[in-house]
Amino acid sequence: MQIGEVAERTGLSLRTIRYYEEVGLVVPSARSQGGFRLYTEPDVERLELIKRMKPLGFQLDEMRDLLAILDPQSGDPRLDDPAARLAEFSATAEQACEQLRTKLRLAEEFAATLRTRLRPRRTRPTAGRSTR
């Protein structure tokens, strides 16, 4: 697939995909004769993984390490104990998810407050007057 189709499938911008290539997170599997980036299904899956890491606050070097753990074919020698590192990443992800759930709950409560304020208030009838 070319980069445009990958962008459409992943919801990432062309610029973001190119940036991830530039920093070494994902590299197109090939190039066309015209020099266009060509991606495979595993490349798209890798981009989807990166996209899921981003809101959890993982830094680029952490993303590289995590991708190396999840893709043992990469053979990254920097990882001494992949299982322990994966456990660290898992704990970090769980903590970030809990923080996001808290933020979401607060945001929903605030939105509910605003919705309540938007509802028209009923006018109370004054003594002796009919509201018909």
C-alpha positions as CSV (number, residue, x, y, z in Angstrom):
1,M,0.0,0.0,0.0
2,Q,1.1,3.5,-0.6
3,I,1.3,6.1,2.3
4,G,-2.1,7.7,1.5
5,E,-4.0,4.4,1.9
6,V,-2.1,3.7,5.1
7,A,-3.0,7.2,6.4
8,E,-6.6,6.6,5.6
9,R,-6.6,3.1,7.3
10,T,-4.8,4.3,10.4
11,G,-6.3,7.8,10.8
12,L,-2.7,9.1,11.0
13,S,-1.6,12.1,8.9
14,L,0.9,11.6,6.1
15,R,3.2,13.9,8.1
16,T,2.9,11.8,11.2
17,I,3.7,8.6,9.3
18,R,6.7,10.2,7.7
19,Y,7.9,11.4,11.1
20,Y,7.6,7.9,12.5
21,E,9.8,6.7,9.6
22,E,12.3,9.5,10.3
23,V,12.7,8.6,13.9
24,G,12.9,4.9,13.1
25,L,9.6,3.6,14.6
26,V,8.3,2.2,11.3
27,V,10.1,1.9,8.0
28,P,8.2,1.2,4.8
29,S,8.8,-2.4,3.6
30,A,9.7,-1.2,0.1
31,R,9.8,1.6,-2.3
32,S,8.2,1.7,-5.8
33,Q,10.2,2.3,-8.9
34,G,9.0,5.9,-8.6
35,G,10.3,6.2,-5.0
36,F,6.9,6.0,-3.3
37,R,6.8,4.4,0.1
38,L,5.2,1.0,0.1
39,Y,3.7,-0.5,3.3
40,T,2.6,-4.1,4.2
41,E,0.0,-5.3,6.6
42,P,2.6,-5.7,9.4
43,D,3.7,-2.1,8.8
44,V,0.1,-0.9,9.3
45,E,-0.2,-3.1,12.4
46,R,3.0,-1.5,13.8
47,L,1.6,2.0,13.1
48,E,-1.7,1.0,14.9
49,L,0.4,-0.1,17.9
50,I,2.3,3.2,17.9
51,K,-1.0,5.1,17.7
52,R,-2.2,3.2,20.8
53,M,1.0,4.0,22.7
54,K,0.8,7.8,22.1
55,P,-2.1,8.7,24.4
56,L,-0.5,6.7,27.2
57,G,2.4,9.0,27.2
58,F,5.1,6.7,25.9
59,Q,8.2,8.5,24.7
60,L,9.9,7.6,21.4
61,D,12.7,5.6,23.0
62,E,10.1,3.6,25.0
63,M,8.1,3.0,21.9
64,R,11.2,1.7,20.1
65,D,11.9,-0.7,23.1
66,L,8.4,-1.8,23.3
67,L,8.1,-2.4,19.5
68,A,11.4,-4.5,19.7
69,I,9.9,-6.6,22.5
70,L,6.7,-7.1,20.7
71,D,8.5,-7.9,17.4
72,P,11.3,-10.4,18.3
73,Q,12.2,-10.6,14.6
74,S,13.8,-7.1,15.0
75,G,16.6,-8.7,17.1
76,D,17.3,-5.5,19.0
77,P,20.3,-6.3,21.3
78,R,19.6,-3.4,23.6
79,L,17.1,-5.4,25.6
80,D,18.7,-7.5,28.3
81,D,15.5,-8.8,29.9
82,P,12.5,-8.3,27.6
83,A,10.0,-10.0,29.9
84,A,10.9,-7.6,32.8
85,R,10.8,-4.6,30.5
86,L,7.4,-5.7,29.1
87,A,6.1,-6.0,32.7
88,E,7.3,-2.4,33.3
89,F,5.5,-1.2,30.2
90,S,2.4,-3.0,31.2
91,A,2.3,-1.3,34.6
92,T,3.0,2.1,33.0
93,A,0.1,1.5,30.5
94,E,-2.3,0.4,33.3
95,Q,-1.4,3.5,35.4
96,A,-1.9,5.8,32.4
97,C,-5.2,4.2,31.6
98,E,-6.4,4.8,35.2
99,Q,-5.3,8.5,34.9
100,L,-7.2,8.8,31.7
101,R,-10.3,7.2,33.2
102,T,-10.2,9.7,36.0
103,K,-9.9,12.6,33.6
104,L,-12.7,11.2,31.5
105,R,-15.0,10.9,34.6
106,L,-14.3,14.5,35.6
107,A,-14.9,15.7,32.0
108,E,-18.2,13.8,31.8
109,E,-19.3,15.3,35.2
110,F,-18.5,18.8,33.9
111,A,-20.3,18.2,30.6
112,A,-23.3,17.0,32.6
113,T,-23.2,20.2,34.7
114,L,-23.2,22.2,31.5
115,R,-26.1,20.2,30.0
116,T,-28.1,20.9,33.2
117,R,-27.4,24.6,32.9
118,L,-28.6,24.6,29.3
119,R,-32.0,23.2,30.1
120,P,-34.7,25.9,30.2
121,R,-35.7,26.7,33.8
122,R,-39.3,26.5,34.6
123,T,-40.8,29.8,35.7
124,R,-42.6,29.6,39.0
125,P,-46.1,31.0,39.1
126,T,-46.5,34.0,41.3
127,A,-49.2,33.8,44.0
128,G,-52.7,34.2,42.7
129,R,-51.7,34.1,39.0
130,S,-52.4,31.3,36.6
131,T,-49.7,30.0,34.3
132,R,-52.1,29.1,31.5
